[in-house]
Amino acid sequence: MKSPQSAIRNPQFSLTPLDYAYRLLARRAHSEQELADKLLAKGFTAIAVTRTVARLKTQGYLDDERLAAEQAERLRARGFGAEGIKAKLGQKGLAPATVEQTLEASAENQDLDSARRLLASRFSTDALKQAQIHARAFRLLLRRGYSQEVVESLLGSSAEDI
């Protein structure tokens, strides 16, 4: 028989789904789907997971819209465009409707400003006049998820010309 001290030493001795969820959320924010997947992987029943997620939502610990907005802003600050942000948020387990709603709030002007900042941080104006550097900048912006229209408006030529 285990002594009461062993329960203290082993924190996972009688871990409830809510306790485990609190531990996960203490480290970083999670989407509802991400948290549910982690709870299921830990071995909790689907009913317990559903109840836990619902309780955390009512307590305000889970909010996919807020998480999407915060992550989108963080990604935009790191130089990602709308398509790149959409892909990253999809990987977080956020619903496509939530992602679309978040991206609608950010206009194309924000994409243009963000792309301009990224270019300024990576390339000098003189360097962008060189064909090889210009092509590299074009590819970088496309990889980061900026639309071709945004990239062309900044750099002035299409991918076929490069």
LUMTI-545986 format. One line per field, with one value per residue (C-alpha): chain; x, y, z. Coordinates in pm, 1 decimal, decimal comma. Layout:
N
mol: A  ...
east: X  ...
north: Y  ...
up: Z  ...
END
This chain:
162
mol: A  A  A  A  A  A  A  A  A  A  A  A  A  A  A  A  A  A  A  A  A  A  A  A  A  A  A  A  A  A  A  A  A  A  A  A  A  A  A  A  A  A  A  A  A  A  A  A  A  A  A  A  A  A  A  A  A  A  A  A  A  A  A  A  A  A  A  A  A  A  A  A  A  A  A  A  A  A  A  A  A  A  A  A  A  A  A  A  A  A  A  A  A  A  A  A  A  A  A  A  A  A  A  A  A  A  A  A  A  A  A  A  A  A  A  A  A  A  A  A  A  A  A  A  A  A  A  A  A  A  A  A  A  A  A  A  A  A  A  A  A  A  A  A  A  A  A  A  A  A  A  A  A  A  A  A  A  A  A  A  A  A
east: 0,0  130,4  189,5  39,6  390,6  417,2  114,0  293,8  613,2  432,7  217,9  50,3  -76,9  -436,6  -430,0  -773,4  -828,0  -885,9  -560,9  -367,8  -531,7  -437,2  -77,2  -73,0  -233,0  12,2  293,1  124,9  -211,3  -370,7  -659,3  -959,6  -862,5  -498,2  -594,4  -853,7  -597,9  -343,5  -598,9  -708,5  -345,7  -295,4  -566,7  -868,7  -1211,1  -1382,3  -1662,5  -1415,5  -1226,9  -1547,2  -1652,1  -1306,5  -1287,5  -1638,0  -1551,3  -1228,0  -1417,2  -1670,2  -1386,4  -1219,5  -904,5  -980,7  -1070,5  -988,2  -1072,2  -837,5  -564,4  -599,9  -577,8  -271,7  -94,0  -176,6  -32,2  280,9  329,2  269,3  536,4  774,0  714,0  444,9  173,6  -192,9  -142,6  149,4  -54,1  -347,0  -124,7  34,3  -300,6  -438,6  -149,8  -253,7  -588,3  -792,9  -1115,3  -1096,9  -1387,6  -1200,6  -887,3  -1080,8  -1254,9  -920,1  -761,6  -1056,8  -984,5  -638,8  -658,5  -421,4  -261,8  -128,4  19,1  182,9  328,0  445,8  610,6  777,8  920,7  1047,3  1219,8  1378,0  1509,3  1664,0  1775,0  1911,7  1754,5  2075,5  2092,6  1737,3  1850,9  2061,6  1866,3  1978,6  1891,1  1563,2  1470,4  1568,5  1348,6  1059,3  1086,8  1118,3  795,6  608,7  741,4  626,8  272,9  230,8  3,3  161,8  -18,1  144,6  488,5  454,3  337,0  650,0  907,8  750,6  784,8  623,8  780,9  791,6  1012,1  1262,3
north: 0,0  344,4  590,8  942,3  1074,0  888,8  1080,9  1404,1  1294,9  1166,8  1456,5  1243,7  997,3  1117,4  1378,2  1486,1  1607,2  1958,0  1951,5  1832,9  2098,5  2369,2  2249,6  2264,9  2609,8  2739,7  2683,6  2840,8  2905,2  2617,3  2595,2  2387,1  2116,6  2111,2  2076,4  1807,0  1608,6  1627,7  1519,3  1226,3  1126,7  1130,3  864,8  1057,9  959,2  1158,3  1258,6  1387,2  1578,1  1738,1  1844,2  1978,8  2183,8  2322,0  2419,4  2589,0  2784,3  2910,9  3004,3  3202,0  2990,5  2874,5  3127,3  3030,6  3375,0  3550,2  3292,6  3331,2  3710,7  3699,9  3439,3  3624,3  3946,6  3766,0  3597,4  3923,1  4089,0  3806,9  3880,4  3633,7  3720,4  3622,4  3279,3  3196,9  3299,2  3090,6  2782,7  2832,9  2887,1  2576,4  2377,5  2496,9  2321,8  2636,8  2606,9  2740,9  2977,2  3125,2  3168,5  3337,3  3570,1  3668,5  3730,5  3937,0  4176,3  4237,6  4424,9  4397,1  4722,3  4542,1  4278,5  4548,5  4722,0  4394,7  4287,7  4627,0  4595,2  4245,2  4359,3  4655,5  4430,0  4182,0  4380,1  4724,8  4936,7  4917,2  4540,1  4503,0  4660,1  4350,7  4086,7  3795,9  3974,1  4094,9  3735,8  3615,9  3884,7  3788,8  3423,0  3509,3  3707,8  3433,7  3170,2  3382,0  3372,8  3712,1  3721,1  3767,9  4102,8  4233,3  4109,9  4259,1  4591,8  4608,5  4471,6  4570,4  4255,0  3914,4  3579,4  3492,1  3796,1  3679,7
up: 0,0  -90,7  183,5  171,1  112,5  -219,5  -347,9  -270,3  -441,8  -748,9  -871,0  -1139,0  -877,6  -899,7  -1171,4  -1292,4  -1649,6  -1515,6  -1315,3  -1618,7  -1837,3  -1586,3  -1599,6  -1978,5  -1985,1  -1726,4  -1977,9  -2281,8  -2442,2  -2630,6  -2873,7  -2773,9  -3022,1  -2912,9  -2548,2  -2620,9  -2822,0  -2539,3  -2279,8  -2494,7  -2552,4  -2175,0  -2149,2  -2024,7  -2157,3  -2430,7  -2193,3  -1933,4  -2202,3  -2335,7  -1986,3  -1906,6  -2227,2  -2167,8  -1810,2  -1915,0  -2182,0  -1928,7  -1692,0  -1971,0  -1991,6  -2346,0  -2614,6  -2970,0  -3109,9  -2867,7  -2928,6  -3306,4  -3284,4  -3056,7  -3269,5  -3592,1  -3451,2  -3330,1  -3668,2  -3853,5  -3638,1  -3734,6  -4102,4  -4206,9  -4457,5  -4456,7  -4615,9  -4387,6  -4084,4  -4206,1  -4235,1  -3892,3  -3719,7  -3890,3  -3743,6  -3397,0  -3436,5  -3478,9  -3676,8  -4034,2  -3963,4  -3666,5  -3876,2  -4158,7  -3914,9  -3764,2  -4102,8  -4223,8  -3940,4  -4084,2  -4411,6  -4706,1  -4591,6  -4285,9  -4515,3  -4722,7  -4416,3  -4266,2  -4593,2  -4624,4  -4270,0  -4342,4  -4659,9  -4481,6  -4206,2  -4450,0  -4755,4  -4823,2  -5096,5  -5298,9  -5266,4  -5399,1  -5725,9  -5797,1  -5986,9  -5768,4  -5442,4  -5591,9  -5679,6  -5331,0  -5171,1  -5399,4  -5301,0  -4931,1  -4932,8  -5116,5  -4873,2  -4579,7  -4714,3  -4876,8  -5179,5  -5520,2  -5552,8  -5232,2  -5339,8  -5687,1  -5548,1  -5332,6  -5572,8  -5902,4  -6111,4  -6132,1  -6054,6  -6427,3  -6496,4  -6236,4
END
